[in-house]
Amino acid sequence: MKGLRIICIFALVSLLVLGSVGTIFAKGGPAADKPVKDPKSQGERQGFTGNVTDVVDGNVTIDTENKGSVIVTLTDDARYKIPSVMNNWGTLAQFKSYFEDGNLITLEGRKVVALAGNATGMWRVLQFMALPVPGTQPMHAHRVGNVTAAPPANGTSGNITIKDVHGVLHTFAVVGNETSSGNQTVYRPAGIDAGNITAGSFVTVVTKGNQKSVELPYLPVAKAIVRHDTNKPED
């Protein structure tokens, strides 16, 4: 009887196992056979830092510091920035506007930082930052000092250079009277113009916004030049 009881138990277990397997395959196979979403299908992400060596049709070659040469593709849906020139992240069109004729070939030689995704075998840019040219002044600033190079006295576009109390030179683009009045550099106090700003004048140069120089793209634009009555002695 004991032996018969054991045989019955094994038979019952076998029937249960076979029933379970049949149910699984009737539903399309075991869970392990079902397609599993590959995490990489959403795109691997990596950051790249280095100098641009080539730009062709929106494909930028970066000589990275530790990953060799990498090509990233600039896309319209990515975000772009140039610190101290573009104060906020912008579009590709806005980014291009800061380069002569919108030609990104001038990126060659610049140091850049890129965050890119790779879902199709190509690195497509998600965020792209071109580091400012050394010596570029910040866009939001009030610089005070003595003029060492005055703007054109006739009020046309040019630039102004001042030396601050620490002996540091700061150069700004001046937007002249050949442009629309809303973009021109203004002079203060009221009643003075570019002809009143001469070498040695003690001034404050005010810059603000995301404007760039028309002729000198990497110089901040002087929105206002304020001449002070008393010249501060240069150190």
SEVEX-95267 format. One record per residue (C-alpha): x, y negated, z negated; residue number from 0. Coordinates in nm, 4 decimals. Example, Ala and Ser with C-alpha at 12.3 -4.5 7.8 and 13.67 -1.06 7.14 Angstrom:
{{1.2300,0.4500,-0.7800},0}
{{1.3670,0.1060,-0.7140},1}
end
This chain:
{{0.0000,0.0000,0.0000},0}
{{0.2818,-0.2355,-0.0844},1}
{{0.4402,-0.1733,0.2560},2}
{{0.1110,-0.2320,0.4339},3}
{{0.0619,-0.5581,0.2418},4}
{{0.4080,-0.6846,0.3537},5}
{{0.3346,-0.5952,0.7167},6}
{{0.0060,-0.7876,0.7027},7}
{{0.1814,-1.0944,0.5603},8}
{{0.4441,-1.0931,0.8402},9}
{{0.1698,-1.0501,1.1004},10}
{{-0.0212,-1.3484,0.9593},11}
{{0.2902,-1.5675,0.9548},12}
{{0.3694,-1.4731,1.3154},13}
{{0.0197,-1.5683,1.4265},14}
{{0.0451,-1.9050,1.2532},15}
{{0.3847,-1.9792,1.4148},16}
{{0.2652,-1.8817,1.7626},17}
{{-0.0456,-2.0923,1.7191},18}
{{0.1582,-2.3967,1.6185},19}
{{0.3953,-2.3605,1.9159},20}
{{0.1013,-2.3269,2.1535},21}
{{-0.0578,-2.6404,2.0154},22}
{{0.2674,-2.8390,2.0529},23}
{{0.3228,-2.7405,2.4167},24}
{{-0.0442,-2.7994,2.4941},25}
{{0.0156,-3.1605,2.3884},26}
{{0.3137,-3.2015,2.6217},27}
{{0.6081,-3.0424,2.4451},28}
{{0.7870,-3.0941,2.1182},29}
{{0.8477,-3.4458,1.9885},30}
{{1.2167,-3.4174,2.0750},31}
{{1.1264,-3.3811,2.4432},32}
{{0.9396,-3.7139,2.4546},33}
{{1.1250,-4.0134,2.6019},34}
{{1.3062,-4.2161,2.3389},35}
{{1.3543,-4.5905,2.3960},36}
{{1.7250,-4.6621,2.4236},37}
{{1.8177,-4.9599,2.2033},38}
{{2.0540,-5.0768,2.4793},39}
{{1.7581,-5.1207,2.7143},40}
{{1.6969,-5.4500,2.5339},41}
{{2.0481,-5.5650,2.6220},42}
{{2.3768,-5.5434,2.4407},43}
{{2.4889,-5.8812,2.3111},44}
{{2.8418,-6.0115,2.2771},45}
{{3.0115,-6.3421,2.2209},46}
{{3.3032,-6.4572,2.4361},47}
{{3.5492,-6.7410,2.3739},48}
{{3.8203,-6.8512,2.6127},49}
{{3.9203,-7.0710,2.9041},50}
{{3.7314,-7.0801,3.2327},51}
{{3.9446,-6.9616,3.5250},52}
{{3.6853,-6.9554,3.8043},53}
{{3.3297,-7.0676,3.8836},54}
{{3.1454,-6.9228,4.1845},55}
{{2.7693,-6.9602,4.2402},56}
{{2.6885,-6.9774,3.8705},57}
{{2.9219,-6.6905,3.7811},58}
{{3.1808,-6.8111,3.5319},59}
{{3.5012,-6.6176,3.4705},60}
{{3.6315,-6.6537,3.1157},61}
{{3.9823,-6.5529,3.0159},62}
{{3.8909,-6.4446,2.6639},63}
{{4.1232,-6.4363,2.3690},64}
{{4.0822,-6.0664,2.2896},65}
{{3.8511,-5.9054,2.5487},66}
{{4.0327,-5.9734,2.8739},67}
{{3.8707,-6.1442,3.1712},68}
{{3.4891,-6.1494,3.1632},69}
{{3.2350,-6.2818,3.4151},70}
{{2.9126,-6.4290,3.2765},71}
{{2.6193,-6.5524,3.4828},72}
{{2.4553,-6.8851,3.3969},73}
{{2.0753,-6.8583,3.3963},74}
{{1.7924,-7.1111,3.3922},75}
{{1.6400,-6.9635,3.0763},76}
{{1.9600,-6.9922,2.8700},77}
{{2.0497,-7.2836,2.6405},78}
{{2.3503,-7.5100,2.6968},79}
{{2.5443,-7.7645,2.4979},80}
{{2.8548,-7.9855,2.5001},81}
{{2.9304,-8.0929,2.1423},82}
{{2.9670,-8.4716,2.0967},83}
{{2.8201,-8.5244,2.4459},84}
{{2.4924,-8.3307,2.4419},85}
{{2.3660,-8.3675,2.0874},86}
{{2.0994,-8.0987,2.1344},87}
{{2.0765,-7.7705,2.3207},88}
{{1.9507,-7.8333,2.6732},89}
{{1.8646,-7.6754,3.0056},90}
{{2.1040,-7.5742,3.2808},91}
{{1.9997,-7.8801,3.4819},92}
{{2.0755,-8.1101,3.1882},93}
{{2.4085,-7.9365,3.1343},94}
{{2.5059,-7.9813,3.5014},95}
{{2.4235,-8.3524,3.4868},96}
{{2.7272,-8.4074,3.2663},97}
{{2.9624,-8.2936,3.5420},98}
{{3.0589,-8.4913,3.8495},99}
{{2.7945,-8.4383,4.1210},100}
{{2.6524,-8.1590,3.9047},101}
{{2.9374,-7.9356,4.0220},102}
{{3.0315,-7.6784,3.7588},103}
{{3.3656,-7.6160,3.9291},104}
{{3.4953,-7.8826,3.6910},105}
{{3.4476,-7.6290,3.4119},106}
{{3.7702,-7.4654,3.5265},107}
{{4.0310,-7.5044,3.2565},108}
{{3.7740,-7.5928,2.9896},109}
{{3.7409,-7.3853,2.6761},110}
{{3.3936,-7.2371,2.6376},111}
{{3.1950,-7.0195,2.3990},112}
{{2.9258,-6.7911,2.5421},113}
{{2.6694,-6.5557,2.3940},114}
{{2.5606,-6.3130,2.6645},115}
{{2.3360,-6.0092,2.7022},116}
{{2.4053,-5.7057,2.9183},117}
{{2.0951,-5.5109,3.0192},118}
{{2.1718,-5.4478,3.3869},119}
{{2.5490,-5.4084,3.3948},120}
{{2.6002,-5.7858,3.4179},121}
{{2.6615,-6.0338,3.1393},122}
{{2.3819,-6.2920,3.1554},123}
{{2.4237,-6.6034,2.9415},124}
{{2.1869,-6.6621,2.6495},125}
{{2.3762,-6.9571,2.5015},126}
{{2.6701,-7.1408,2.6568},127}
{{2.8808,-7.4139,2.4990},128}
{{3.1552,-7.6098,2.6743},129}
{{3.3888,-7.7498,2.4129},130}
{{3.4618,-8.1217,2.4510},131}
{{3.7763,-8.2452,2.6158},132}
{{4.0356,-8.3307,2.3467},133}
{{4.0140,-8.6977,2.2573},134}
{{3.6454,-8.7361,2.3416},135}
{{3.4696,-8.9658,2.1008},136}
{{3.1445,-8.8574,1.9334},137}
{{2.8234,-8.9916,2.0859},138}
{{2.6780,-9.1232,1.7589},139}
{{2.9288,-9.3678,1.6195},140}
{{3.0047,-9.7221,1.5138},141}
{{3.3704,-9.7963,1.5777},142}
{{3.5289,-10.1109,1.4437},143}
{{3.8616,-10.2529,1.5549},144}
{{4.0591,-10.4963,1.7657},145}
{{4.0231,-10.4872,2.1428},146}
{{4.3334,-10.3662,2.3232},147}
{{4.1717,-10.3341,2.6684},148}
{{3.8757,-10.5627,2.7370},149}
{{3.5827,-10.4831,2.9675},150}
{{3.5642,-10.6649,3.3039},151}
{{3.4945,-11.0319,3.2359},152}
{{3.2429,-11.0510,3.5223},153}
{{3.0201,-10.7994,3.3451},154}
{{3.0598,-10.5080,3.5868},155}
{{3.1105,-10.1493,3.4723},156}
{{3.4414,-10.0492,3.3231},157}
{{3.5646,-9.9509,2.9827},158}
{{3.6780,-10.0977,2.6532},159}
{{3.9489,-9.9717,2.4197},160}
{{3.9796,-10.0723,2.0573},161}
{{4.2319,-9.9910,1.7861},162}
{{4.0925,-9.9232,1.4411},163}
{{4.2526,-10.0043,1.1047},164}
{{4.4319,-9.6691,1.1113},165}
{{4.5924,-9.7467,1.4437},166}
{{4.3775,-9.4949,1.6334},167}
{{4.2640,-9.5923,1.9835},168}
{{3.8999,-9.5402,2.0885},169}
{{3.7843,-9.5822,2.4486},170}
{{3.4245,-9.6283,2.5596},171}
{{3.2550,-9.6721,2.8945},172}
{{3.0823,-10.0051,2.9554},173}
{{2.7742,-10.0082,3.1793},174}
{{2.7729,-10.3273,3.3823},175}
{{2.5269,-10.5646,3.5425},176}
{{2.5163,-10.3739,3.8728},177}
{{2.2929,-10.1151,3.7045},178}
{{1.9348,-10.1394,3.5797},179}
{{1.8927,-10.3665,3.2795},180}
{{1.7672,-10.0863,3.0561},181}
{{2.1006,-9.9042,3.0794},182}
{{2.3423,-10.1969,3.0562},183}
{{2.5759,-10.2465,2.7628},184}
{{2.4517,-10.5395,2.5557},185}
{{2.6620,-10.7972,2.3742},186}
{{2.6005,-10.9504,2.0346},187}
{{2.5521,-11.2029,1.8848},188}
{{2.2997,-11.3415,2.1301},189}
{{2.4455,-11.5778,2.3868},190}
{{2.7763,-11.4028,2.4511},191}
{{2.8668,-11.1748,2.7394},192}
{{3.1560,-10.9615,2.8580},193}
{{3.3657,-11.2700,2.9229},194}
{{3.3704,-11.3426,2.5493},195}
{{3.5315,-11.0063,2.4698},196}
{{3.9053,-11.0398,2.5139},197}
{{4.2187,-10.8642,2.3974},198}
{{4.2506,-10.9112,2.0234},199}
{{3.8781,-10.9667,1.9629},200}
{{3.7499,-10.7974,1.6469},201}
{{3.4443,-10.5965,1.7464},202}
{{3.2106,-10.3133,1.6575},203}
{{3.1230,-10.0741,1.9398},204}
{{2.7903,-9.8955,1.8961},205}
{{2.7158,-9.5679,2.0748},206}
{{2.4032,-9.3572,2.0523},207}
{{2.1978,-9.1056,2.2441},208}
{{2.3024,-8.8468,2.5004},209}
{{2.4208,-9.0896,2.7662},210}
{{2.7342,-9.0244,2.9607},211}
{{2.9561,-9.2577,3.1543},212}
{{2.8838,-9.2785,3.5270},213}
{{3.2478,-9.3049,3.6282},214}
{{3.4111,-9.1479,3.3241},215}
{{3.1850,-8.8505,3.2380},216}
{{3.3613,-8.7563,2.9168},217}
{{3.3571,-9.1026,2.7581},218}
{{3.0668,-9.2100,2.5382},219}
{{2.8762,-9.5127,2.6569},220}
{{2.8986,-9.8381,2.4622},221}
{{2.5349,-9.9272,2.4046},222}
{{2.6311,-10.2506,2.2299},223}
{{2.9461,-10.4484,2.1609},224}
{{2.9286,-10.6807,1.8622},225}
{{3.1941,-10.9532,1.8368},226}
{{3.2785,-11.0722,1.4889},227}
{{3.3737,-11.4330,1.4249},228}
{{3.6935,-11.3524,1.2375},229}
{{3.9583,-11.1314,1.3902},230}
{{4.0823,-10.8649,1.1547},231}
{{4.4622,-10.8581,1.1517},232}
{{4.5976,-10.5444,1.3161},233}
{{4.8032,-10.3172,1.0931},234}
end
